[in-house]
Amino acid sequence: MISKEPVIQVKDLYKIYRLGEEKVRALNGVNFTINRGEFCSIVGTSGSGKSTLLNMLAGLEKPTKGEIVIAGEHIETKKENQLVKFRREHVGFIFQSYNLLPTLNAIENVALPLTFQGVGKKARTKRASQLLNLVGLATHKKHKPTQMSGGQQQRVGMARALVVEPEIIFADEPTGNLDSVTSEEMMELMRKVVYERNQTLVMVTHDDHLAGYADRIIRIKDGKVVSVTQQDRA
């Protein structure tokens, strides 16, 4: 259930790069709010500024100007060690390229973020096992990435993002390496899981069809938000 409580607020956000004498405005005065429990797509073509925006929301890049308030905290003013702590406690990531460690099996890959939180091995394994059940991989827990299809690897990636029980999940073109049928399955699964767990999902995509799975679609072009569409949940 979506609440009216804002979990991400972006105010007057700019990112300006210098290329020799030229200034490139990757983000050019962006404003929006995302509420808790909402699935939001940020959609735009290559070079529109959407990936830069996601990197800033995740605290991986600093804005030139503007404010980013996530879970009540101004992340644009945080130092690197504070950002690392913030991401560890509040954020999960799903990547296009899965980013699984090839030497670890599915359960070990999912449990990995919990080691950084100091969770004991037994508790880590139990939570990782539960999440692999949740994403439909109960029979693949001991499989290494090379023994799984792309879709299965992305499900492991999703379980790993969820294992720290994050308030917010950032997904960067999460189905970019998957075929269309697997992409649809992945989107349905992501939507179902975040709704059930009342988490906030922010996904960057260039694909209008996949963007349509979201509650809210923020369309970005040339570093500016050109439209925000609210959709009723089916």
N, C-alpha and C positions, 0 to 999 in steps of 0.2 A: 504494500500500500504506500502510495506517494503521500508524504506529508507536505505541508506548506513551509516547512522549516528549510531554509537555504543551507546547503552543505558546501556549495562552491559559489563564490561571488567574484566576478571579474569586472574591474572598473578601469576604464580609460587605459587599456593596455596597449603599449607600443613596443615593438622590437625593431630597431634600426641597425642595419649592418653597413659598414663602410667597405666599398669596393673601389680602391684607389680614391679618386675624387668624388665618386658617386655615392649617394646614400640609397640603400635599398630598404624599403619599409616592408619587412616581412609581416608585421602586424601593425595596423594603422588605426588605433583607437577602438579597441574591442570591448564591448560590455555585454554581460549576460549573467544569469543566475540559474543554478541547477539545484533542485530540491532533493532532500533525502529520499531514497527509495526509487529514484527515477532512472530510467535507461535513456541516455542522451547520445545521439549521433552528431559528430562534427563532420560535415561532408563538404568536399571540395576537390577540384582537380589538383594534379601535381603542381606544386609551386604556389598554391593558394594561401599557404600559411598555416594549414591545419596541423601539420606535424610539429611545427615550431610552437603552436599554441599548446599542444599536448605536453611537449617537453617542459614548458613553463608551468603548467598546472601540476606537473609531477616534481617541480623544483629542480629539473635537470639543466635548465637555462634560466638566466636572470633577465627580467624585462628591462628595456631601456627606461621605461616610465610606466606607472600604473600600479594597481593593487590586485593581489590574488589572495582571497581569504578562503581557506579550506578548513572545515571543521572548527571554525572560530579563530583560526590562527593565520596571521599575515605571513605567508611563506616568502614573499619577495624580500623581506628584511632579514631572513634567517641566514646564518653562516652555514658552511658546508656540513660540519659535524652535526648541527641542529637539523639540517634537512635529511641527513642519513637516518637520524633517529625518528624524525617525523614520518618518513616513508616506511620505515620498518614497522611503525605502530599503527599507521592509518591506511596504507595503500597497498594494493596488489596490482601486478602487471601481467598482461597477456600479450605476447609478442607474435609478430607475423612468422618469425623464423623458429618458433618453439623455445629455443635457447635451453634445451635439456642437456644435462651432462651425459655424454655417451657411455661413461664407465659405470654409471649408477642405474639401477632398475627404477621402475615407475614409482614404487613406494619411497625409495631413497630420494628421488628427485623432488617428489611432493613434500617430503619431510624437511628438506634442506633449509628453507627459510626459518623453520622453528629452531634450528641449531643456533642461529644468530640471536634468537630471543632467549637462549639458555634453557629451553624446554628439554627435559630428560628424554632418553632414547625410547623408553617404553611408551610414554605419552605421545611423543612425536609419531611413532609408528602407528599407534592407535588412531590418531587424528588423520594421518595421511591415508590410512586404510579406509576410514569412513568416507573421505572425500572421493577416493577412487570409486567406491560404491556409488556415490552420488552422481558421478559423471559417466557411469555405465561401464566401468573398467574393472569390475570385481574379479574377472578371470585373467587380468593382465598385470597384476601387481608385481610379479617378479620379472617381467619382460624389460629388456633394455630398449632404448630408443630405436636401434636398428631392427628390432624384432616387431616393430609396430608400424602401422600405416601413418600417413600424415595426419589424418583425422584423429587417430588414437593418440598420437603425440600431442596434438593440440588440446585434447581432453586432459592429458596429464598436465599440460601447461596451465589449463584452467583450474584444475585441482590445486596446483601449486600456488596460484594467485589467491585462491580462497582459503588456504590453510591457516593463514595468519588472522583470519576473521576480519578482513579490512572493512573500513567504512566505505571506501571508494576503490573501484577497480578501473584501471586505465587499460584500454585495449587498442593497440596500434595495428590497423589492417589485419585483424586476427584471423581472417579466413583467406588472406592473400595468396597462400600457397596451397589452397585446397580446391578440389573440383566443386562444381556448382551444387551437386546433391549433398556432399559433405558439408559445404558452407551453410546450406539451409539447416541441416541437422545441428550444426554448431551454434547457429544463431538462436534456434529454438531452445537449445539447452541453456545457453547463456541467459536468455530472457527468463526462462523458467526458474533457474537457480537464484538469480539476483532478486526476482520477485518474492520467491519463497523466503529468502533470508533478509529481505528488506535492505539490500545493499544498493549503492549508487554505482551505476556503470556508465563510463564515458568512453565511447568508441570513436576512433577516427577511421574514416573510410572514403574512398573515391566512388564507391558503388551506391547509386541511388536506391537500388532494390534492397540491399542489405541495410541501408540507413533507415528504410521504412519499418524495420522491426522495432524501432525505438519509440518511446513516449514523446520525445521532443527531438526535432531535427534542427540543428543550427547550421545554416549554409554559409560558407565562407568563400570569399572571392577577393583576390588581390589584397589580402590582409585585413579585410573588413567583413563584418557580419552583414550579409545582404538579406537574410530572412530567418525567422524562427517559427517553426511549425509545431503546434501541439497536436498530438494524436490521442484519440481515445483508445484505451486498452481493449483488445478483443476479448 
